[in-house]
Amino acid sequence: MDLCQRIMDRYGDTPPGMVESALEFARICGHHGFHDLVLSLKASNTRVMIHANRLLAERMKQEKMDYPIHLGVTEAGSGEDGRLKSAIGIGSLLADGIGDTIRVSITEAPENEIPVAYGILQSAGVRITKTEYISCPSCARTLFNIEEAVEKVKARTGHLKGLKIAIMGCIVNGPGEMADADYGYVGAGKGKVTLYKRQYPVRKNLDADEALEELITLIKENGDWIQQ
């Protein structure tokens, strides 16, 4: 809802004004013994939305309130713009440990909002619903087609919910940057790939054409494969 004129006169249309308005209603409800509340401070401006919710969490802690917070960037737009604004606004707060429910609002069919929401939750480490991939950009050290490799690995392993798989172009940065991955597919030379189980190389210098099947075999051997 819009801020009342009294709040506007004192705070202006600002995050502190949004927070004071929400807390004022929370205090009124609490005074009457009603505590089944969810507080939500939304804005189409991601900076305002993030600032307001961080301030709300801080003020609730000071006033010993413990109400769930609903997150969303309202009227975020459509396409890439809507997805980026939602990811930045909601994801930043989830990374801070703020937020109990979320709503992605984009100007598209409602069902298009669901995968965006799941993607934000996964990227923030809040809820794991699919395979997670780590991959590096292509560079001069990459001696195999990493873009093609990423797509092939995803196509075969995208159903392995909760696994983290890294596809890295070379051993210079690969092992260090994929240290928390469950499995690694790392370039080891021209047309060669080494497979890792966590940070340990377990299949060395495989032909790139054979590496994907070997990766699947490795996953099966470790009991992490699920039949589609």
C-alpha atoms as one frame of an Amber mdcrd trajectory, in Angstrom:
protein
   0.000   0.000   0.000   1.040   3.650  -0.315   2.421   5.502   2.679  -0.023
   7.717   4.525   0.431  11.487   4.402   1.563  11.632   8.039   4.445   9.221
   7.318   5.219  11.021   4.062   5.415  14.379   5.830   7.894  13.024   8.372
  10.012  10.581   6.376   9.192  11.161   2.733   8.851   8.266   0.320  11.921
   6.493   1.729  12.947   3.108   3.167  12.754   4.472   6.754   9.213   5.641
   6.002   8.273   2.219   4.646   9.679   0.532   7.737   7.990   2.907  10.196
   4.637   2.421   8.464   4.939  -1.384   8.632   6.034  -1.363  12.276   3.247
   0.997  13.238   0.650  -1.475  11.963   2.537  -4.366  13.600   2.439  -2.544
  16.943  -1.301  -1.930  16.599  -1.928  -5.600  15.846   0.297  -6.651  18.736
  -1.547  -4.321  21.112  -4.763  -6.155  20.252  -3.151  -9.580  20.656  -2.979
 -10.406  16.964   0.397 -11.746  15.872  -0.354 -13.793  12.732   1.416 -11.298
  10.508   3.728 -11.383   7.512   5.481  -8.109   6.730   6.354  -7.183   3.158
   8.142  -4.090   1.893   8.223  -4.096  -1.894   9.407  -1.555  -4.436  10.183
  -1.550  -8.138  13.539   0.040  -7.301  15.844  -2.759  -6.109  18.059  -0.463
  -4.015  15.025   0.864  -2.139  13.627  -2.654  -1.660  16.935  -4.025  -0.336
  17.557  -1.054   1.979  14.004  -1.149   3.350  14.062  -4.862   4.164  17.494
  -4.727   5.773  16.305  -1.844   7.927  13.081  -3.703   8.738  15.005  -6.764
   9.935  17.242  -4.565  12.090  14.341  -2.624  13.608  12.328  -5.772  14.342
  15.326  -7.176  16.182  15.616  -3.993  18.230  11.915  -4.090  19.113  11.973
  -7.846  19.777   9.509  -8.582  17.004   9.684 -11.879  15.164   7.443 -11.678
  12.121   8.203 -13.438   8.826   9.247 -11.198   5.935   7.916 -11.666   2.406
  10.317 -10.551  -0.340   9.618  -9.294  -3.831  10.576  -6.661  -6.374   7.195
  -5.400  -7.495   6.523  -4.512 -11.118   9.981  -5.739 -12.087   9.145  -5.823
 -15.802   9.571  -8.672 -18.256  12.288 -10.738 -19.876  15.871 -10.315 -18.768
  15.161  -7.024 -16.971  12.528  -8.549 -14.709  14.638 -11.593 -13.968  17.756
  -9.573 -13.152  15.931  -7.130 -10.882  14.216  -9.982  -9.040  17.471 -11.913
  -8.640  19.359  -8.873  -7.349  16.668  -7.710  -4.944  15.490 -11.036  -3.553
  18.848 -12.804  -3.797  20.767 -10.084  -1.950  18.424 -10.307   1.018  18.326
 -14.102   1.080  22.131 -14.061   1.135  21.868 -11.860   4.235  19.577 -14.400
   5.879  16.552 -12.108   5.469  13.287 -13.393   4.041  10.868 -16.245   4.704
   8.748 -16.273   1.549   9.298 -14.791  -1.909   7.287 -13.762  -4.971   8.819
 -13.107  -8.372   6.628 -10.599 -10.236   7.340 -10.368 -13.954   5.112  -9.179
 -16.780   4.629 -12.589 -18.322   2.463 -15.661 -17.885   2.411 -16.514 -14.147
   3.978 -19.929 -14.711   7.124 -18.204 -16.029   7.717 -16.767 -12.557   8.164
 -20.185 -10.953  11.503 -21.255 -12.518  12.926 -17.789 -11.789  11.948 -18.140
  -8.130  13.474 -21.601  -7.896  16.631 -20.348  -9.588  16.986 -17.510  -7.077
  16.456 -19.874  -4.137  19.059 -22.282  -5.519  21.626 -19.570  -6.276  21.208
 -18.161  -2.771  21.702 -21.641  -1.301  18.286 -21.618   0.356  16.609 -24.494
  -1.474  18.190 -27.023  -3.816  15.851 -28.167  -6.572  18.173 -29.018  -9.466
  21.723 -29.799 -10.449  24.111 -26.896  -9.939  26.844 -26.171 -12.456  30.090
 -24.254 -12.182  31.800 -23.332 -15.434  34.441 -20.858 -16.514  34.451 -18.577
 -19.553  36.317 -19.685 -22.633  39.887 -18.379 -22.892  43.157 -19.126 -24.672
  44.040 -21.818 -22.111  40.906 -23.818 -22.924  41.950 -26.564 -25.335  38.529
 -28.125 -25.933  35.083 -26.761 -26.791  33.903 -25.850 -23.307  30.598 -24.346
 -24.443  29.675 -27.602 -26.140  30.914 -29.625 -23.165  28.760 -27.640 -20.730
  25.620 -28.235 -22.789  26.354 -31.951 -23.150  27.024 -32.401 -19.424  23.825
 -30.517 -18.561  21.782 -32.600 -20.975  22.884 -35.850 -19.336  23.031 -34.804
 -15.669  20.327 -32.133 -15.307  18.076 -34.508 -13.338  20.590 -35.088 -10.521
  19.035 -32.803  -7.930  21.501 -31.476  -5.383  24.727 -32.390  -7.176  27.240
 -29.685  -8.019  29.228 -30.339 -11.188  32.067 -28.141 -12.448  33.107 -27.896
 -16.102  36.406 -26.033 -16.211  38.622 -25.201 -19.158  42.050 -25.885 -17.690
  43.985 -26.994 -14.624  45.362 -23.489 -13.963  42.203 -22.258 -12.238  39.931
 -25.291 -12.432  40.754 -27.326  -9.317  40.867 -24.277  -7.042  37.708 -22.610
  -8.287  35.679 -25.833  -8.234  36.850 -26.979  -4.807  33.325 -27.335  -3.405
  31.921 -29.181  -6.426  30.978 -32.845  -6.138  32.448 -33.687  -9.538  34.764
 -31.894 -11.915  35.286 -32.090 -15.677  38.556 -30.233 -16.281  40.616 -29.618
 -19.376  44.029 -31.266 -19.063  45.550 -30.496 -22.471  44.600 -30.385 -26.099
  41.490 -32.539 -26.430  42.099 -34.063 -22.983  39.964 -34.008 -19.850  40.632
 -35.038 -16.254  37.700 -35.960 -14.012  37.626 -35.016 -10.333  35.740 -36.292
  -7.312  35.670 -33.165  -5.226  39.229 -31.799  -5.415  40.886 -35.107  -6.243
  41.674 -36.196  -9.829  40.400 -39.718 -10.375  40.380 -40.175 -14.181  43.315
 -38.478 -15.889  43.931 -37.384 -19.480  40.795 -38.855 -21.016  39.943 -38.126
 -24.623  37.355 -35.336 -24.649  35.032 -37.515 -26.736  34.983 -40.167 -23.998
  34.985 -37.931 -20.926  31.223 -37.480 -20.592  30.503 -41.210 -20.453  33.353
 -41.625 -17.983  31.862 -38.842 -15.849  28.529 -40.635 -15.759  30.279 -43.889
 -14.843  32.116 -42.081 -12.042  28.867 -40.633 -10.687  27.251 -44.083 -10.760
  30.225 -45.690  -9.001  29.843 -43.200  -6.149  26.126 -43.877  -5.755  25.001
 -40.407  -6.893  23.259 -41.409 -10.105  19.464 -41.369 -10.339  17.757 -43.013
 -13.285  15.539 -40.637 -15.245
